[in-house]
Amino acid sequence: MRRRRINWDEEVQKSERIRMKGLRSTIVGCLMSFLLLVAARKVNPSWSPGTGILSFLLIAIAIVLAITLFFRHSRRKKDT
């Protein structure tokens, strides 16, 4: 039995969809962790604000890094 011929355009589209799904998952995860930090602050007001600010900055850096890598990779794909 012969193998089906690979449609490379279709494979590229699948890769793009998977990458977008991964980026969405990353952003949703970061937003959920931020909301968790806000909720923890509401429940325990004596919690140090420095810890929350540091956590928020780390989350923001992760989001910026994920978006930068995504657009950098998709721009490289368009050049080739």
Secondary structure, DSSP 8 states (H G I E B T S, - for coil): -------HHHHHHHHHHHHHHHHHHHHHHHHHHHHHHHHHHHH-TTS-HHHHHHHHHHHHHHHHHHHHHHHHHHHHHHH-
